[in-house]
């Protein structure tokens, strides 16, 4: 994966946003805050809205859009006028970003047997109540090594389709 020009890092939810903020703050990503469009992580899932807010400013460089999301089917179709200036890369956290907590707790095998969604497993079995909250995730992964280890472990146990990217691919 090659990151060129400005980086527009778009997060699907609060937990994803917290993860990316932690990684950015601790200089663990292949890009820095200075590379980011508007100098921050973006919360805008709709391509048309993204175009209106960010692309109509007239950039001289190319833009790489990194979409951090759990859905493989969610479309993000930009206008044809941006095709040669914007590259969209999906970073998939399927089935859910809460898999990082499960991996950190060394409970992946137990989770697989449970048949539950990751967020439900975290709440019911691990007793983590606010797993989708920005503040909870930020506090839970305050130790950056704990977070990067969980990302490595999740990549190890996950079965990514060929050509798909994960959070692991964004780490230095």
Secondary structure in CASP SS format (residue, H / E / C, confidence):
PFRMAT SS
TARGET T0000
AUTHOR 0000-0000-0000
METHOD secondary structure of the structure
MODEL  1
X C 1.00
X C 1.00
X C 1.00
X C 1.00
X C 1.00
X E 1.00
X E 1.00
X E 1.00
X E 1.00
X E 1.00
X E 1.00
X C 1.00
X C 1.00
X H 1.00
X H 1.00
X H 1.00
X H 1.00
X H 1.00
X H 1.00
X H 1.00
X H 1.00
X H 1.00
X H 1.00
X H 1.00
X H 1.00
X C 1.00
X C 1.00
X C 1.00
X E 1.00
X C 1.00
X C 1.00
X C 1.00
X H 1.00
X H 1.00
X H 1.00
X E 1.00
X H 1.00
X H 1.00
X H 1.00
X C 1.00
X C 1.00
X E 1.00
X C 1.00
X C 1.00
X C 1.00
X C 1.00
X H 1.00
X H 1.00
X H 1.00
X H 1.00
X H 1.00
X H 1.00
X H 1.00
X H 1.00
X H 1.00
X H 1.00
X H 1.00
X C 1.00
X C 1.00
X C 1.00
X C 1.00
X C 1.00
X E 1.00
X E 1.00
X E 1.00
X E 1.00
X E 1.00
X E 1.00
X E 1.00
X C 1.00
X C 1.00
X C 1.00
X C 1.00
X C 1.00
X C 1.00
X C 1.00
X C 1.00
X C 1.00
X C 1.00
X H 1.00
X H 1.00
X H 1.00
X C 1.00
X C 1.00
X C 1.00
X E 1.00
X E 1.00
X E 1.00
X E 1.00
X E 1.00
X E 1.00
X E 1.00
X C 1.00
X C 1.00
X C 1.00
X C 1.00
X C 1.00
X C 1.00
X H 1.00
X H 1.00
X H 1.00
X H 1.00
X H 1.00
X H 1.00
X C 1.00
X C 1.00
X C 1.00
X H 1.00
X H 1.00
X H 1.00
X H 1.00
X H 1.00
X H 1.00
X H 1.00
X C 1.00
X C 1.00
X C 1.00
X H 1.00
X H 1.00
X H 1.00
X H 1.00
X H 1.00
X H 1.00
X H 1.00
X C 1.00
X C 1.00
X C 1.00
X C 1.00
X C 1.00
X C 1.00
X C 1.00
X C 1.00
X C 1.00
X H 1.00
X H 1.00
X H 1.00
X H 1.00
X H 1.00
X H 1.00
X H 1.00
X C 1.00
X C 1.00
X C 1.00
X H 1.00
X H 1.00
X H 1.00
X H 1.00
X H 1.00
X H 1.00
X H 1.00
X H 1.00
X H 1.00
X H 1.00
X H 1.00
X H 1.00
X H 1.00
X H 1.00
X C 1.00
X C 1.00
X C 1.00
X C 1.00
X C 1.00
X C 1.00
X C 1.00
X E 1.00
X C 1.00
X H 1.00
X H 1.00
X H 1.00
X H 1.00
X E 1.00
X C 1.00
END
